[in-house]
Amino acid sequence: MASRTTRRPNEFRVVELILGAVREAGLDGAEAAVHYRMVGDSLLAFVGQRAASLLFDADVRAADESSWNREYRMVDPEAFPNITGLSTELAEVTEIQIFEVRVEALITAIEQRAAELRGA
């Protein structure tokens, strides 16, 4: 589903729900359509990426997930000072944090655009 338009009732329900929220926030017409697609495509990309990772062999998935605690902590600090400076924080980021920040950013973008259109 992450890369398809299913054209089924549950998809229509989700589209209707998100479009309603976008319109309630103050966007309509092309603005509402574009911002709905931004939300839908962003969330589907996140879910699709997570689903794809679950298809990997357990050993591959474990190595990918643990790389934040291994390889990212062992980089050359002169070549990668930002990674070195934040290696602990990078390793502590969770999937739910990423999801929550993404949703908040999408909501903020809609609210900001609605405010711009109102002239606020």
C-alpha positions in Angstrom: 0.0 0.0 0.0 2.9 2.4 0.7 3.5 2.8 -3.1 0.1 2.2 -4.4 -3.3 3.8 -4.6 -5.6 0.9 -3.6 -8.9 2.6 -4.5 -10.7 0.7 -1.7 -13.1 1.8 1.0 -10.5 2.0 3.8 -8.2 4.1 1.7 -11.1 6.5 0.9 -11.9 6.7 4.6 -8.3 7.7 5.5 -8.2 10.2 2.7 -11.6 11.7 3.8 -10.4 11.9 7.4 -7.1 13.7 6.5 -8.7 16.0 4.0 -11.3 16.9 6.6 -8.6 17.8 9.1 -6.7 19.8 6.5 -9.8 21.7 5.6 -10.7 22.2 9.3 -7.2 23.7 9.7 -8.1 26.4 7.1 -6.9 25.1 3.8 -9.2 24.4 0.8 -9.0 23.8 -2.9 -5.5 23.1 -4.4 -3.9 24.0 -1.0 -5.9 21.3 0.8 -5.2 18.7 -1.9 -1.4 19.4 -2.0 -1.2 19.4 1.8 -3.2 16.2 2.1 -0.8 14.5 -0.4 2.1 15.8 1.6 0.7 14.2 4.8 -0.4 10.9 3.1 2.8 10.4 1.1 5.1 11.3 4.1 3.3 8.8 6.4 3.1 6.1 3.8 6.8 6.5 3.1 7.6 6.2 6.8 5.4 3.1 7.1 6.7 1.6 3.8 10.3 2.0 5.0 9.5 0.3 8.3 7.7 -2.5 6.5 10.6 -3.0 4.1 13.1 -3.3 6.9 11.0 -6.0 8.4 11.4 -8.1 5.3 15.2 -8.2 5.8 16.8 -11.2 7.4 16.8 -10.9 11.2 20.7 -10.7 11.2 20.7 -7.9 8.6 18.0 -6.0 10.5 19.9 -6.3 13.8 23.1 -5.1 12.2 21.4 -2.1 10.7 19.7 -1.2 14.0 22.8 -1.6 16.0 25.0 0.5 13.7 24.0 3.6 15.6 25.7 2.1 18.7 28.7 0.7 16.8 29.9 2.2 13.5 28.5 5.7 14.1 30.4 5.9 17.4 33.7 4.8 15.7 33.9 7.4 12.9 36.8 9.7 12.6 36.0 12.8 14.7 38.0 15.1 12.4 36.1 13.9 9.3 32.7 13.7 11.0 32.6 16.1 13.9 28.8 16.4 13.9 28.3 12.6 14.0 30.9 12.4 16.7 29.3 15.2 18.7 25.9 13.6 18.6 26.7 9.8 18.5 25.0 9.1 21.8 21.9 11.1 20.9 21.7 9.4 17.4 21.8 6.0 19.1 19.0 6.9 21.4 16.4 8.0 18.8 13.4 5.7 18.6 11.0 4.9 15.8 8.1 6.4 17.8 10.1 9.6 18.3 10.7 9.9 14.5 7.0 9.2 13.8 5.8 11.8 16.3 8.2 14.5 15.1 7.3 13.8 11.5 3.5 14.1 12.3 4.1 17.3 14.3 6.2 18.8 11.4 3.4 18.0 8.9 0.7 19.6 11.2 2.9 22.6 11.7 3.4 23.1 8.0 -0.4 23.0 7.4 -1.0 25.4 10.3 1.6 27.8 9.0 0.3 27.7 5.4 -3.3 28.3 6.7 -2.0 31.3 8.7 -0.2 32.7 5.6 -3.4 32.4 3.6 -5.4 34.2 6.3 -2.8 37.0 6.3 -1.8 36.4 9.9 
